[in-house]
Each structure stands twice: as C-alpha cells, then as structure tokens.
Amino acid sequence: MPFLRIALAVLLVFCATQAFAEKRVALVIGNSAYQHVAALPNPGNDAADMAAKLEGLGFEVVTGVDLDLSGVRRVLRDFVDRLDGADLALFYYAGHGLQVDGENYLAPVDAKLASHVDLDFEAVPMNLILSAMERSTRVNVVLLDACRDNPLAVNLARSMGTRSASVGRGLAKVGTGIGTLIAFATQPGNVALDGSGRNSPFTSALLKHLGQPGRDITRELIEVRRDVLAATGGKQVPWDNSSLTGEVVLKPADGGQPASVREPATDQTAELAYWETIKDGTERDLFDAYLQQYPDGAFASLAKAKIRIIERVSAPATVTDVPAGQAVAAVDPAAAAAGTDDRALTRSIQQQLNRLGCRAGSEDGLWGAGSRKALEAFARHSKAELATLEPSSDVLERLKAEKARICPLACARNQEAKDGRCVTIRREAKLPEPSATQGTAKTPAKSTGTRAISPPAELKKKSYAGCPDNADVAFRQMFSRGSGRGRTTITATHSCGRAFACHRAARGQPWDCGWR
C-alpha cells in the first residue's frame, strides 16, 4: 500500500510537470547599424535587453542584431522551425519600419529603398512573420518598436512622385487572427521617439513591466502606456490591437499557479470588452459612461486623457489677424504638433492650407482627396520637398512658416481677382444711341455752309517758299471779288502748297484769313 501511494505521488508530480512545462519561443531582432541612412542608437541595446528578459521568463529565444535581408530571412526561418508544438510565440522588433498602401514592412540594415520596386526585394513584409506565427501557434504576441522617424520612407516617397501619398508615417494598423496581440510603440501613423538613454521609452517600459507574477499581459501593457506617456510628455501613446480570448500571464503567481493562458475574471472581461469598443471613439459620452461604470478601472486615466483631448478639439476657435478674405480659426499649436489627436492635427493643417490659398475645402479634420490635392499644390508652388502627403506635425510646422500666400488665386469665368479675393464682375448695361434705336429716323446733319474750294491745278506748288506772308494776300490771289457767294467760311490751299482759312461775320463783310 505505501508503495502504491509513492507511485501515485510520483505520477502526479510527473503529470503536473508536463502540464506546466509549456513551450515558449521568441524571435528578437534589433537593427541599428543601417548602411544607407543614419544609424539608430538604441535598437541593439533594446534587442539584447529584451532577449535576456524573455529568457528569464522561460522563452527559447532566437536573437538577431544588425541583420541584412539574408540575415533576417535566416533567423526568421530558424524561428518558424522552432514553433512546432509551441504554446506561445513572441516576436519583438526594434529598428526602422514603414507602411506603404496600408501594409507594414521591416527594414534590414542593407535596405536602400530608392524606388517602389526595391520594396519587394529589400524589405520584409510584416504579414509574412505574422502569418507564420498564426499558422503554428495558438497564442501570439508581437511587440513593435519600429515607428521611429524613418529616412528610408522619405527616400521611397520622393522616388514615387505623385504616388508618395501611399507611403505613410510610422506603421499601419494590422488585422490579426484570433489569439494574437500586437503592441505598437505609438499609435498607428505616428512616429515614436528613440530616447536618450540606453533603451527607447517603449522598450524601457516593457522591460520594467513585462513578467509581473500572475499579471495578465494586457494589464502590463496598460502600465507600459502610462510610463511612455509620462516619459514623452504625452507625445507618444503606445497602441495595441488584440484578439486574445483569454489572459496571457508571462510569469506564474508566487503561489505556483502556472497557466500562462487562462480565462479572465468576468468583471475584467466586461471592462476590457467595453474599452475595446470605445477606445477609438471621438464622443465624450462614451468615456464618461466608462468612468461612471469603472471609476477606478484599468483604463480610467486613459479615459480622462481622451476626454481632455475631445474638449480641446471641440473648444471654440479664435480668429487671428490675417489678410482680408483669408481669416482662419486658430487652434492650440501644441496639441497639433504633439500629434495627440489626429483629427485636431488634420484640422490645423487644413486651416493653414486655406490660409495660404491652397483651397483645402472644409476644415472638418477629415483627410481626403481634396486636402491631399491642396497639400500637393502647396508643395508644387513653394518648391518644398515633403516626405508624404499625409498629415503630420512636420507638415504643420512647414505650413506655419509661410507668411504670405503660396497658391495662386484662381477665379471663375465670371469673377476677377481683387484685393486677394475673387469678386463677381459687374457689367453695366449700355443704352443704345438714339440713332440706333429701332423706329427712329436718322436726322440729317446740318450743313455749315462751308465748302472747300480747291485752286486750279496749275497754281499748286509743293514748297512754302513762295507763299505770301499774309493769308489775306493768298485769298485775294486765288479768289476774285464776289466768289464767296454768300458763304461765311472758306478753306483752301495756296499754290505754294500751304492751306489757309477765311471767315467773315456776314455777307458783304470783309474776310479775315489765316494760315493753317
């Protein structure tokens, strides 16, 4: 009997050990030493420290630092091979990344991206890694510290010309399958800071909070978000996209309860589901309702911050002094430059474009084809080189730097430019002359009784040298007494070639002549 008890105990311990010994595999890549753009100071340190952190949490870690394209593909193949039978897969990347047409790409250190064609041969699609993980593993975690300001994206945008609008800032939102969590260093479409210490703000917070005993990774990422917000003064907001169906605990509680994937408490599940529903909203009532339901909830501070942003955006704008016809509403420049609210930033850019005469249309904070065309017109007329035609704090500052109108004034066919504005052309109706009015007979012109008398052809001379000094003499030479025939005015040309005119008050009165 004692033997059976011992055997049963050994069997239970063996089974428990098998149950608790889950397989965890991680791929960690850090690219700093880029060959064609400036090197990044922190990704090498970030990758080394994260690899050590994950090894301490029981992960089998595949590490790569400063990898070229072949190196990335090599470690990725090694990582995928190890996923067979894994319970949890984790991918961490620090370095340059970019989005093109809504797709995310990771940049090896030898990437140049001089043209759109190079994208397929020099960069690694994020979907390639994500698809491999989701095919092999039930629970996947992706941590991307790859939203840094990227000169490779600038090179690519310049080479694409008018299609540069497809190259966005930072990384794009990623669609995932069930059981996957993706965490970005900042909100999609924004740029993260590299930091001045050994690690970036995002990785520094991850190293601090990941692996708390018995703590769900979702709650750990909330603490990461709070630390990054504090470290960057609100300029960088870590973002995550989750389709997990249960809690993921990277380190079991001190009591020894393992289960890295377990069902969450009902109340926490409801709170998390509610927050996931409203976190991208722009209506204050949603966040007020959350705070009323969960005043001390895990997302309470974020809900309050979101309310402050909404209040700032909806606050009445003030009108600044600008040239006539170009009055624009001024918004808080600090909020726009910080990029804490995409709609406020977009509205500020639209206002500046309208101020500069580039006709962005309605200042509604929605970035569409009209706004993009206006920004393209600004770049063309100001000869400015923009990395992208998407809204950004850099674009806003560039627009604010211009003090005078940039885009030429274009008026409609029935308008004209006047004092910097298009005004309707007013045409005054002209009444027809009485002689042109239908049914009105023309009045014959009154005869003045004057008729020019030409002298005989044989008396005409072409030189004034033989002309008399007095025109009266010329008259008497050309006309005999009584030649006037009742006229009061006579004009004629003397034989010397010079014209003269004679006048008298009435018939029978003497003529008064003068040279012309």
GUSENU-317275 format. One line per field, with one value per residue (C-alpha): residue in one letter; x, y, z; chain. Coordinates in nm, 2 decimals, always signed. Each point is the difference from the previous one (the first is absolute). Last residue first. Example, Ala and Ser with C-alpha at 12.3 -4.5 7.8 and 13.67 -1.06 7.14 Angstrom:
<rs>
resn = S,A;
xx = +1.37,-0.14;
yy = -0.11,-0.34;
zz = +0.71,+0.07;
chain = A,A;
</rs>
This chain:
<rs>
resn = R,W,G,C,D,W,P,Q,G,R,A,A,R,H,C,A,F,A,R,G,C,S,H,T,A,T,I,T,T,R,G,R,G,S,G,R,S,F,M,Q,R,F,A,V,D,A,N,D,P,C,G,A,Y,S,K,K,K,L,E,A,P,P,S,I,A,R,T,G,T,S,K,A,P,T,K,A,T,G,Q,T,A,S,P,E,P,L,K,A,E,R,R,I,T,V,C,R,G,D,K,A,E,Q,N,R,A,C,A,L,P,C,I,R,A,K,E,A,K,L,R,E,L,V,D,S,S,P,E,L,T,A,L,E,A,K,S,H,R,A,F,A,E,L,A,K,R,S,G,A,G,W,L,G,D,E,S,G,A,R,C,G,L,R,N,L,Q,Q,Q,I,S,R,T,L,A,R,D,D,T,G,A,A,A,A,A,P,D,V,A,A,V,A,Q,G,A,P,V,D,T,V,T,A,P,A,S,V,R,E,I,I,R,I,K,A,K,A,L,S,A,F,A,G,D,P,Y,Q,Q,L,Y,A,D,F,L,D,R,E,T,G,D,K,I,T,E,W,Y,A,L,E,A,T,Q,D,T,A,P,E,R,V,S,A,P,Q,G,G,D,A,P,K,L,V,V,E,G,T,L,S,S,N,D,W,P,V,Q,K,G,G,T,A,A,L,V,D,R,R,V,E,I,L,E,R,T,I,D,R,G,P,Q,G,L,H,K,L,L,A,S,T,F,P,S,N,R,G,S,G,D,L,A,V,N,G,P,Q,T,A,F,A,I,L,T,G,I,G,T,G,V,K,A,L,G,R,G,V,S,A,S,R,T,G,M,S,R,A,L,N,V,A,L,P,N,D,R,C,A,D,L,L,V,V,N,V,R,T,S,R,E,M,A,S,L,I,L,N,M,P,V,A,E,F,D,L,D,V,H,S,A,L,K,A,D,V,P,A,L,Y,N,E,G,D,V,Q,L,G,H,G,A,Y,Y,F,L,A,L,D,A,G,D,L,R,D,V,F,D,R,L,V,R,R,V,G,S,L,D,L,D,V,G,T,V,V,E,F,G,L,G,E,L,K,A,A,M,D,A,A,D,N,G,P,N,P,L,A,A,V,H,Q,Y,A,S,N,G,I,V,L,A,V,R,K,E,A,F,A,Q,T,A,C,F,V,L,L,V,A,L,A,I,R,L,F,P,M;
xx = -0.32,+0.06,-0.26,-0.27,-0.24,-0.25,-0.18,-0.38,-0.24,-0.15,+0.04,+0.26,+0.28,+0.25,+0.30,+0.20,+0.35,+0.19,+0.36,+0.11,+0.15,-0.30,-0.21,-0.22,-0.36,-0.25,-0.30,-0.24,-0.29,-0.16,-0.23,+0.15,+0.36,+0.14,-0.13,+0.34,+0.25,+0.15,+0.35,+0.23,-0.25,+0.01,+0.38,+0.02,-0.23,+0.23,+0.28,+0.37,-0.07,+0.10,+0.29,+0.22,-0.29,+0.10,-0.22,-0.17,-0.36,-0.09,-0.03,-0.25,-0.25,-0.07,-0.21,-0.31,-0.09,-0.37,-0.15,-0.37,-0.01,-0.25,-0.20,+0.04,-0.31,-0.19,-0.02,-0.35,-0.08,-0.20,+0.27,+0.24,+0.35,-0.03,-0.11,+0.32,-0.07,+0.00,+0.31,-0.05,+0.26,+0.21,+0.09,+0.27,-0.06,+0.28,+0.29,+0.22,+0.35,-0.08,-0.19,+0.03,-0.28,-0.32,-0.23,+0.24,+0.08,+0.30,+0.33,+0.22,+0.36,+0.11,+0.26,-0.16,+0.24,+0.12,+0.13,+0.15,-0.34,-0.01,+0.33,-0.10,-0.32,+0.19,+0.24,-0.29,-0.14,-0.30,+0.06,+0.15,+0.33,+0.37,-0.06,+0.26,-0.11,+0.00,-0.25,-0.23,+0.03,+0.00,-0.31,-0.18,+0.07,-0.14,-0.32,-0.03,+0.03,-0.26,-0.24,+0.07,-0.08,+0.13,-0.30,+0.06,-0.30,+0.16,-0.21,+0.20,+0.37,+0.02,+0.38,-0.04,+0.26,-0.27,-0.19,+0.30,+0.05,-0.35,+0.02,+0.32,-0.17,-0.30,+0.24,+0.18,-0.33,-0.12,+0.32,-0.01,+0.31,+0.21,+0.23,+0.00,-0.38,-0.03,+0.28,-0.15,-0.33,-0.24,-0.03,-0.30,+0.08,-0.06,+0.12,-0.24,+0.19,+0.35,+0.05,-0.07,-0.10,-0.34,-0.06,-0.13,-0.28,+0.11,-0.10,+0.36,+0.11,-0.31,+0.06,+0.37,-0.10,-0.25,+0.26,+0.23,-0.28,-0.06,+0.37,+0.02,-0.30,+0.12,+0.07,-0.32,-0.03,-0.31,-0.12,-0.37,+0.00,+0.34,-0.12,-0.31,+0.20,+0.22,-0.29,-0.16,+0.31,-0.04,+0.31,+0.02,+0.32,+0.00,-0.38,-0.05,+0.34,-0.09,-0.33,+0.17,+0.27,-0.25,-0.22,+0.30,+0.12,-0.34,-0.01,+0.35,+0.23,+0.02,+0.34,+0.32,+0.33,-0.15,+0.26,-0.14,+0.32,-0.13,+0.24,-0.21,+0.11,+0.21,-0.10,-0.37,-0.22,-0.37,-0.27,-0.15,+0.27,-0.10,+0.21,+0.12,+0.23,+0.11,+0.28,-0.07,+0.29,-0.01,-0.16,+0.30,+0.23,+0.09,-0.35,-0.18,+0.26,-0.06,-0.38,+0.02,+0.22,-0.24,-0.28,+0.23,+0.03,-0.38,-0.01,+0.29,-0.20,+0.18,+0.06,+0.35,+0.11,+0.16,-0.01,+0.00,+0.36,+0.14,-0.31,+0.03,+0.36,-0.11,-0.25,+0.22,+0.29,+0.29,+0.35,-0.11,-0.09,-0.32,-0.08,-0.33,-0.30,-0.16,-0.37,-0.21,-0.11,+0.01,+0.34,+0.25,-0.24,-0.14,-0.15,-0.20,-0.11,-0.24,-0.25,+0.15,+0.15,-0.06,+0.28,-0.03,+0.27,+0.35,+0.18,-0.08,-0.16,+0.12,-0.31,+0.01,+0.32,-0.19,+0.05,+0.38,+0.08,+0.38,-0.05,-0.23,+0.26,+0.28,-0.22,-0.10,+0.37,+0.04,-0.22,-0.12,-0.03,-0.31,+0.19,-0.03,-0.23,-0.11,-0.19,-0.16,-0.15,-0.22,-0.11,+0.32,+0.10,-0.21,-0.03,+0.38,+0.07,-0.28,+0.15,+0.35,-0.11,-0.26,+0.28,+0.14,+0.38,+0.18,+0.27,-0.16,-0.36,+0.06,+0.27,-0.27,-0.13,+0.33,+0.32,-0.09,+0.35,-0.03,+0.34,-0.09,-0.33,-0.32,-0.33,-0.31,-0.36,-0.28,-0.25,+0.09,+0.36,+0.09,+0.35,+0.24,+0.34,+0.14,-0.12,-0.19,-0.15,-0.19,-0.16,-0.14,-0.19,-0.11,+0.28,-0.04,+0.18,+0.11,+0.37,+0.00,-0.17,+0.28,+0.28,-0.17,-0.03,+0.37,+0.10,-0.24,+0.13,+0.36,-0.07,-0.15,+0.28,-0.01,+0.13,-0.08,-0.18,-0.12,-0.20,-0.13,-0.14,-0.22,-0.01,-0.06,+0.37,+0.07,-0.26,+0.19,+0.34,-0.14,-0.16,+0.33,+0.19,-0.27,-0.04,+0.38,+0.03,-0.31,+0.13,+0.23,-0.15,+0.25,-0.04,-0.11,+0.15,+0.18,-0.23,+0.18,-0.29,-0.21,-0.14,-0.17,-0.15,-0.18,-0.17,-0.11,-0.20,-0.07,-0.21,+0.15,-0.29,-0.20,+0.30,+0.11,-0.35,+0.00,+0.34,-0.11,-0.32,+0.19,+0.25,-0.29,-0.17,+0.32,+0.05,-0.35,+0.02,+0.32,-0.16,-0.28;
yy = +12.68,+0.34,+0.27,+0.20,+0.27,+0.08,+0.33,+0.02,-0.02,-0.32,-0.04,-0.04,-0.10,-0.29,-0.11,-0.32,-0.08,-0.30,+0.01,-0.16,+0.31,+0.00,+0.09,-0.26,+0.09,+0.05,+0.24,+0.10,+0.25,-0.10,+0.23,-0.06,+0.02,+0.07,+0.35,+0.16,-0.23,-0.30,-0.14,+0.30,+0.18,-0.30,-0.02,+0.37,-0.05,-0.29,+0.25,-0.08,-0.13,-0.36,-0.05,-0.19,-0.22,-0.26,-0.25,+0.24,+0.01,+0.28,-0.23,-0.22,+0.28,+0.08,-0.24,+0.14,-0.16,+0.03,+0.16,+0.06,-0.17,-0.26,-0.16,-0.38,-0.19,-0.13,-0.38,-0.15,-0.18,-0.32,-0.21,+0.19,+0.04,+0.37,+0.05,-0.18,-0.33,-0.02,-0.16,-0.27,+0.02,-0.32,-0.11,-0.26,-0.22,+0.02,-0.25,+0.12,+0.11,+0.37,-0.06,-0.31,-0.02,-0.21,-0.11,-0.26,-0.13,+0.11,-0.17,+0.18,-0.13,-0.24,+0.13,+0.30,+0.16,-0.09,-0.35,-0.16,-0.12,-0.24,-0.16,-0.03,-0.18,-0.23,-0.10,-0.07,-0.24,-0.03,-0.23,+0.12,-0.16,+0.07,+0.36,+0.19,+0.37,+0.18,+0.25,-0.03,-0.38,-0.08,+0.22,-0.16,-0.35,+0.12,+0.12,-0.34,-0.19,+0.22,-0.06,-0.37,-0.05,+0.08,+0.05,+0.28,+0.19,+0.31,-0.01,+0.07,-0.04,+0.30,+0.07,+0.37,+0.01,+0.05,-0.29,-0.22,+0.12,-0.09,-0.34,-0.07,+0.10,-0.23,-0.29,+0.05,+0.02,-0.32,-0.19,+0.08,-0.03,+0.11,+0.21,+0.27,+0.03,+0.02,+0.25,+0.21,+0.05,+0.10,+0.32,+0.05,+0.15,+0.33,+0.01,+0.24,+0.30,-0.07,-0.17,+0.10,-0.30,-0.14,-0.20,-0.36,-0.12,-0.32,-0.32,-0.12,+0.09,-0.16,-0.33,+0.00,+0.05,-0.28,-0.24,+0.08,-0.08,-0.33,-0.08,+0.06,-0.23,-0.28,-0.26,+0.10,+0.21,+0.19,-0.31,+0.05,+0.38,+0.02,-0.21,+0.21,+0.32,-0.17,-0.07,+0.34,+0.17,-0.10,-0.06,-0.38,-0.20,-0.14,-0.06,-0.37,-0.12,+0.17,-0.18,-0.34,+0.07,+0.10,-0.31,-0.23,+0.16,-0.06,-0.36,-0.09,-0.10,-0.35,-0.14,+0.00,+0.01,-0.27,-0.02,+0.01,-0.01,+0.20,+0.27,+0.07,-0.14,+0.22,+0.08,+0.00,+0.02,+0.04,-0.13,+0.03,+0.22,+0.21,+0.30,+0.32,+0.21,+0.36,+0.18,+0.38,+0.23,+0.38,-0.01,+0.15,-0.27,-0.18,+0.04,-0.14,-0.28,-0.10,+0.00,-0.21,-0.26,-0.02,-0.07,-0.25,-0.19,-0.02,-0.17,-0.22,-0.15,+0.01,-0.32,+0.11,+0.31,-0.12,+0.31,+0.33,+0.14,-0.15,+0.11,+0.36,+0.02,-0.14,+0.27,+0.29,-0.11,-0.17,+0.10,+0.36,+0.29,-0.14,-0.13,+0.18,-0.15,+0.14,-0.01,-0.19,-0.27,+0.11,-0.04,-0.27,-0.25,-0.30,-0.30,-0.27,-0.32,-0.27,+0.03,+0.13,+0.34,+0.31,+0.25,+0.38,+0.19,+0.08,+0.33,+0.27,-0.11,-0.07,-0.02,+0.38,-0.03,-0.09,+0.35,-0.06,-0.36,+0.06,+0.27,-0.23,-0.28,+0.23,+0.15,-0.36,-0.08,+0.31,-0.15,+0.18,-0.29,-0.22,-0.33,-0.10,-0.28,-0.26,-0.30,-0.26,-0.33,-0.26,-0.31,-0.06,-0.14,+0.17,+0.32,+0.04,-0.05,+0.24,+0.27,-0.03,+0.03,+0.26,+0.23,+0.01,+0.00,+0.27,+0.00,-0.20,+0.09,+0.36,+0.05,+0.03,+0.32,+0.17,+0.09,-0.23,-0.03,-0.30,-0.14,+0.02,-0.19,+0.20,-0.14,+0.05,+0.09,+0.00,+0.29,+0.10,+0.03,-0.01,+0.03,-0.16,+0.09,-0.16,-0.21,-0.32,-0.24,-0.32,-0.23,-0.35,-0.19,-0.37,-0.13,-0.34,+0.09,+0.37,-0.09,-0.02,+0.34,+0.15,-0.15,+0.12,+0.35,-0.01,-0.07,+0.24,+0.29,-0.09,-0.02,+0.35,+0.15,-0.05,+0.25,-0.23,-0.34,-0.20,-0.33,-0.04,-0.32,+0.18,-0.08,+0.34,+0.06,-0.07,+0.27,+0.26,-0.09,+0.03,+0.33,+0.14,-0.10,+0.12,+0.34,+0.05,-0.06,+0.21,+0.30,+0.23,-0.01,+0.04,+0.26,-0.12,-0.22,-0.26,-0.03,-0.10,-0.02,-0.30,-0.20,-0.33,-0.23,-0.32,-0.18,-0.36,-0.13,-0.37,-0.08,-0.19,+0.03,-0.29,-0.23,+0.09,-0.06,-0.34,-0.10,+0.13,-0.20,-0.32,+0.04,+0.04,-0.31,-0.21,+0.11,-0.08,-0.34,-0.09,+0.09,-0.25;
zz = -9.11,-0.13,+0.09,-0.18,+0.12,-0.29,-0.01,+0.05,-0.30,+0.13,+0.37,+0.27,-0.22,+0.00,-0.20,+0.02,-0.13,-0.13,-0.12,-0.33,-0.17,-0.23,+0.31,+0.16,+0.08,+0.28,-0.03,+0.28,+0.00,-0.34,-0.19,-0.35,+0.13,-0.35,+0.00,-0.04,-0.16,+0.19,-0.02,+0.03,+0.23,+0.23,+0.00,+0.08,+0.29,+0.11,+0.06,-0.05,-0.35,-0.08,-0.24,+0.24,+0.11,-0.25,-0.19,-0.23,-0.13,-0.25,-0.30,+0.18,+0.03,+0.37,+0.21,+0.17,+0.33,+0.07,+0.31,+0.02,+0.34,-0.12,+0.27,+0.02,-0.10,+0.29,-0.01,+0.03,+0.33,-0.05,+0.17,+0.21,-0.15,-0.06,+0.36,+0.12,+0.16,+0.39,+0.15,+0.27,+0.27,+0.04,+0.36,+0.02,+0.30,+0.26,+0.06,+0.28,+0.06,-0.04,-0.32,-0.22,-0.26,-0.03,-0.28,-0.13,+0.35,+0.20,+0.08,+0.25,-0.01,+0.27,+0.24,+0.18,+0.25,+0.35,-0.06,+0.31,+0.11,-0.30,+0.08,+0.37,-0.11,-0.24,+0.28,+0.24,-0.25,-0.24,-0.30,-0.33,+0.08,+0.02,-0.10,-0.22,-0.02,-0.33,+0.14,-0.30,-0.03,+0.37,+0.06,-0.30,+0.15,+0.33,-0.17,-0.19,+0.33,+0.16,-0.30,-0.01,+0.37,+0.35,+0.23,+0.26,-0.11,-0.15,-0.32,-0.32,-0.02,-0.23,-0.04,+0.08,+0.28,+0.27,-0.15,+0.03,+0.36,+0.10,-0.16,+0.19,+0.33,-0.08,-0.06,+0.33,+0.19,-0.18,+0.08,+0.37,+0.21,-0.30,+0.22,-0.27,+0.00,+0.38,+0.03,-0.28,+0.18,-0.27,-0.20,-0.23,-0.34,-0.16,-0.36,-0.16,+0.13,+0.11,+0.34,+0.35,+0.20,+0.06,+0.31,+0.00,+0.23,+0.19,-0.17,-0.05,+0.35,+0.16,-0.20,+0.11,+0.37,-0.03,-0.14,+0.29,+0.24,-0.18,+0.01,+0.37,+0.06,-0.22,+0.28,+0.17,+0.32,-0.11,-0.20,-0.08,+0.03,-0.16,-0.30,-0.04,-0.01,-0.26,-0.23,+0.06,-0.12,-0.36,-0.21,+0.02,-0.05,+0.35,+0.01,-0.09,+0.13,+0.33,+0.03,-0.07,+0.26,+0.26,-0.07,+0.02,+0.32,+0.16,-0.11,+0.11,-0.28,-0.16,+0.01,-0.21,+0.19,+0.22,+0.28,+0.36,+0.20,+0.29,-0.10,-0.31,-0.34,-0.23,-0.35,+0.07,-0.31,+0.09,-0.23,-0.35,-0.14,-0.30,+0.09,-0.17,+0.21,+0.01,+0.18,+0.03,-0.08,+0.04,+0.34,+0.18,-0.14,+0.32,+0.16,-0.31,-0.02,+0.36,-0.03,-0.32,+0.17,+0.29,-0.25,-0.16,+0.33,+0.02,-0.34,+0.10,+0.28,+0.34,+0.20,+0.09,-0.20,-0.32,-0.21,+0.20,+0.01,-0.32,-0.19,+0.14,-0.12,-0.33,-0.06,+0.13,-0.22,+0.18,+0.12,+0.05,-0.23,-0.15,-0.35,-0.01,-0.19,-0.32,-0.07,-0.25,+0.24,+0.36,+0.17,+0.09,-0.15,+0.17,-0.19,+0.18,-0.18,+0.10,-0.28,-0.32,-0.05,-0.20,+0.03,+0.05,-0.20,+0.11,+0.03,-0.26,-0.32,-0.35,-0.23,-0.02,-0.20,-0.31,-0.14,+0.00,+0.09,+0.03,+0.26,+0.21,+0.00,+0.12,+0.27,+0.11,+0.03,+0.21,+0.27,+0.31,+0.24,+0.00,+0.03,+0.37,-0.10,+0.26,-0.14,+0.22,-0.13,+0.16,-0.19,-0.18,-0.34,-0.27,+0.21,+0.02,-0.37,-0.09,+0.23,-0.14,-0.36,+0.09,+0.12,-0.35,-0.01,-0.20,-0.27,-0.30,+0.01,+0.11,-0.26,-0.27,+0.17,-0.05,+0.19,+0.28,+0.14,+0.23,+0.13,+0.37,-0.05,-0.01,+0.13,-0.22,+0.09,-0.25,-0.01,-0.35,+0.11,+0.37,+0.15,+0.24,+0.14,+0.31,+0.30,-0.05,+0.25,-0.10,+0.25,-0.04,+0.27,+0.01,-0.23,-0.16,-0.32,+0.06,-0.02,-0.38,-0.02,+0.21,-0.21,-0.32,+0.15,+0.10,-0.36,-0.16,+0.21,-0.07,-0.37,+0.01,+0.21,+0.38,+0.25,+0.30,-0.01,+0.29,+0.01,+0.36,+0.17,+0.25,+0.37,+0.15,+0.06,-0.36,-0.08,+0.20,-0.15,-0.35,+0.09,+0.13,-0.32,-0.23,+0.17,+0.01,-0.38,-0.06,+0.19,-0.20,-0.35,-0.28,-0.27,-0.34,-0.27,+0.21,+0.30,+0.32,+0.25,-0.07,+0.29,-0.05,+0.27,-0.09,+0.29,+0.07,+0.30,+0.06,+0.30,+0.29,+0.24,-0.13,-0.03,+0.35,+0.13,-0.17,+0.16,+0.34,-0.02,-0.11,+0.28,+0.25,-0.14,+0.03,+0.35,+0.10,-0.18,+0.19,+0.33,-0.08;
chain = A,A,A,A,A,A,A,A,A,A,A,A,A,A,A,A,A,A,A,A,A,A,A,A,A,A,A,A,A,A,A,A,A,A,A,A,A,A,A,A,A,A,A,A,A,A,A,A,A,A,A,A,A,A,A,A,A,A,A,A,A,A,A,A,A,A,A,A,A,A,A,A,A,A,A,A,A,A,A,A,A,A,A,A,A,A,A,A,A,A,A,A,A,A,A,A,A,A,A,A,A,A,A,A,A,A,A,A,A,A,A,A,A,A,A,A,A,A,A,A,A,A,A,A,A,A,A,A,A,A,A,A,A,A,A,A,A,A,A,A,A,A,A,A,A,A,A,A,A,A,A,A,A,A,A,A,A,A,A,A,A,A,A,A,A,A,A,A,A,A,A,A,A,A,A,A,A,A,A,A,A,A,A,A,A,A,A,A,A,A,A,A,A,A,A,A,A,A,A,A,A,A,A,A,A,A,A,A,A,A,A,A,A,A,A,A,A,A,A,A,A,A,A,A,A,A,A,A,A,A,A,A,A,A,A,A,A,A,A,A,A,A,A,A,A,A,A,A,A,A,A,A,A,A,A,A,A,A,A,A,A,A,A,A,A,A,A,A,A,A,A,A,A,A,A,A,A,A,A,A,A,A,A,A,A,A,A,A,A,A,A,A,A,A,A,A,A,A,A,A,A,A,A,A,A,A,A,A,A,A,A,A,A,A,A,A,A,A,A,A,A,A,A,A,A,A,A,A,A,A,A,A,A,A,A,A,A,A,A,A,A,A,A,A,A,A,A,A,A,A,A,A,A,A,A,A,A,A,A,A,A,A,A,A,A,A,A,A,A,A,A,A,A,A,A,A,A,A,A,A,A,A,A,A,A,A,A,A,A,A,A,A,A,A,A,A,A,A,A,A,A,A,A,A,A,A,A,A,A,A,A,A,A,A,A,A,A,A,A,A,A,A,A,A,A,A,A,A,A,A,A,A,A,A,A,A,A,A,A,A,A,A,A,A,A,A,A,A,A,A,A,A,A,A,A,A,A,A,A,A,A,A,A,A,A,A,A,A,A,A,A,A,A,A,A,A,A,A,A,A,A,A,A,A,A,A,A,A,A,A,A,A,A,A,A,A,A,A,A,A,A,A,A,A,A,A,A,A,A,A,A,A,A,A,A,A;
</rs>
